[in-house]
Every structure is written in C-alpha cells, then in structure tokens.
Amino acid sequence: MAAPSLSKTGVTTVNLTKASTFPSSDPLTMNQFVGVSDDNTIRVYSLGLPKRSLNVVFEQLTPQDITDLEAFFNNSLVNWGVNSFTYTNELGEATTVRYLQPVFDPQQVSDENFALSLTFTVA
C-alpha cells in the first residue's frame, strides 16, 4: 500500500508518510433550506445540487508532513479552497477535490506525531 498524496501540476507533490487512520468517508450534503411555516407546513427550498465530500483522518503525521501540507495548500496554484487538486488515497484511487475547511488545525499528540482531519469537497 502506498502512502496518500496530494498533487497538482506546477506544485510540489506531497507524499504523506502515513496512511489515513480510518477509511475515508464520502458523505453527500443536500444543498437545501428546510423550515416550518406558521401553519406548520414543512417547506424545502433547493439551493443547488448536492455536494459530495471526502473526509480523511490522520493520526501519525510527522512535523514535515504538516509543513508540506501547509505549503501545498498555501501555494497560489492551490490557494486553499480556491483551486482543485488531486488527492490519491493509499489504495491508489485518485479524486479531484478542493480544500473545504475554513481552518487548518493539526493537533500535536506527541513530540513527533500530529493528528489531522481533512475535509475536501469533490470537484
């Protein structure tokens, strides 16, 4: 099994040192507003097409992994959530995604290990 990677033409590819802790999940988010009117009628307004996400959890990333990820997302060709890139999981399955989270928040769990949850929207 290969380690996961993030890649985009013109940007240095990030090859992570560890596989994700759990299999990634891919929830489908309905883009709808749901409310109840004064007469208790349920109203649903579609605001657009549903969106598929990709949630990935890592628990043993190195400080270099964190530095590389931040540099990758901060590169003007990726620019965090502005442009799409390719996420390839440990099984070699590639998905075109965009970074969805408003905060990059690695958690230090020991001297040389970080935990990090990443949420991508599938492009």
Backbone torsions as a table, in degrees:
resi	resn	phi	psi	omega
1	MET	NA	132.6	178.9
2	ALA	-87.9	158.2	176.3
3	ALA	-77.2	152.4	178.1
4	PRO	-64.1	156.5	178.8
5	SER	-144.3	157.7	174.4
6	LEU	-123.2	131.5	-176.0
7	SER	-144.4	153.9	175.0
8	LYS	-160.6	140.7	177.8
9	THR	-57.4	129.0	179.0
10	GLY	90.8	-4.6	-179.2
11	VAL	-122.0	141.1	177.6
12	THR	-61.4	126.0	-179.9
13	THR	-67.3	137.7	176.6
14	VAL	-100.4	117.9	174.6
15	ASN	-106.8	108.3	-177.3
16	LEU	-72.4	152.4	-176.4
17	THR	-82.6	-18.6	-177.5
18	LYS	-129.4	150.3	173.5
19	ALA	-76.4	165.5	177.9
20	SER	-66.1	153.0	-176.8
21	THR	-69.0	-42.3	-179.2
22	PHE	-122.3	158.3	172.0
23	PRO	-58.3	141.3	-178.6
24	SER	-67.6	146.2	176.4
25	SER	-102.3	154.4	-179.5
26	ASP	-134.9	72.2	-179.5
27	PRO	-66.9	153.8	176.4
28	LEU	-107.8	120.3	-178.1
29	THR	-101.6	122.7	177.3
30	MET	-77.6	132.5	-178.9
31	ASN	-95.5	73.3	-175.7
32	GLN	-135.8	152.5	172.2
33	PHE	-107.5	125.9	-179.3
34	VAL	-119.0	132.0	179.6
35	GLY	-150.3	172.5	179.1
36	VAL	-119.9	128.5	-179.4
37	SER	-79.5	174.9	-179.0
38	ASP	-58.6	-29.1	179.9
39	ASP	-93.1	20.1	178.4
40	ASN	64.1	24.7	174.0
41	THR	-88.1	130.3	178.2
42	ILE	-77.3	127.5	179.6
43	ARG	-114.9	132.9	178.2
44	VAL	-125.5	125.2	178.2
45	TYR	-117.6	120.5	177.4
46	SER	-79.6	128.4	-178.3
47	LEU	-104.0	0.1	-179.2
48	GLY	154.1	-174.2	-178.7
49	LEU	-72.1	151.6	174.7
50	PRO	-61.6	154.6	-179.5
51	LYS	-120.7	134.6	176.7
52	ARG	-94.2	136.7	178.0
53	SER	-114.4	166.3	174.9
54	LEU	-133.2	114.8	-179.4
55	ASN	-106.1	126.2	-177.4
56	VAL	-129.2	133.6	-178.9
57	VAL	-120.1	127.6	176.0
58	PHE	-117.3	144.0	179.9
59	GLU	-122.4	-11.5	-176.7
60	GLN	-133.8	49.2	177.0
61	LEU	-82.2	147.8	179.7
62	THR	-85.4	164.1	174.3
63	PRO	-57.2	-35.0	177.9
64	GLN	-65.8	-38.3	175.8
65	ASP	-58.2	-45.2	-178.7
66	ILE	-64.0	-44.4	178.0
67	THR	-60.9	-44.5	-179.4
68	ASP	-65.1	-41.7	178.6
69	LEU	-62.9	-46.2	-179.8
70	GLU	-62.3	-41.8	178.2
71	ALA	-64.6	-38.7	178.7
72	PHE	-62.3	-51.4	-178.7
73	PHE	-64.9	-32.7	-177.3
74	ASN	-80.3	-13.4	179.1
75	ASN	-61.0	138.3	-175.6
76	SER	-62.1	-22.6	177.8
77	LEU	-77.2	-20.1	175.6
78	VAL	-103.8	-51.4	176.7
79	ASN	51.3	54.7	178.9
80	TRP	55.9	-105.4	-176.5
81	GLY	-97.5	3.8	-173.8
82	VAL	-73.9	-46.3	-174.5
83	ASN	-117.6	152.3	-179.7
84	SER	-81.4	161.5	176.8
85	PHE	-151.7	178.5	-178.3
86	THR	-107.9	125.1	172.1
87	TYR	-104.1	125.0	177.5
88	THR	-114.3	121.1	-177.6
89	ASN	-80.3	-179.3	-176.1
90	GLU	-67.8	-13.4	176.7
91	LEU	-92.0	-1.3	-179.8
92	GLY	86.2	10.3	179.3
93	GLU	-84.5	119.6	-177.4
94	ALA	-97.1	137.6	179.0
95	THR	-135.2	133.2	175.5
96	THR	-82.4	123.6	-173.2
97	VAL	-138.2	171.6	169.3
98	ARG	-130.7	149.8	178.8
99	TYR	-71.9	126.0	-171.0
100	LEU	-102.3	-24.1	-171.7
101	GLN	-77.5	145.6	176.7
102	PRO	-82.1	-11.1	-176.2
103	VAL	-133.6	134.6	172.3
104	PHE	-98.9	110.6	-167.4
105	ASP	-134.2	72.1	175.2
106	PRO	-68.9	139.2	-179.9
107	GLN	-108.9	122.7	179.4
108	GLN	-77.7	120.6	-178.0
109	VAL	-104.9	-17.5	172.6
110	SER	-159.8	-177.4	-175.7
111	ASP	-54.1	-40.6	-174.7
112	GLU	-122.6	18.6	-178.6
113	ASN	-130.2	137.8	177.9
114	PHE	-126.3	145.9	171.2
115	ALA	-105.3	143.4	-178.2
116	LEU	-152.7	130.8	173.5
117	SER	-106.3	130.2	179.1
118	LEU	-118.9	135.8	175.2
119	THR	-121.7	122.4	178.0
120	PHE	-114.2	150.1	169.2
121	THR	-99.6	134.2	-177.3
122	VAL	-76.7	124.4	-176.4
123	ALA	-82.2	NA	NA
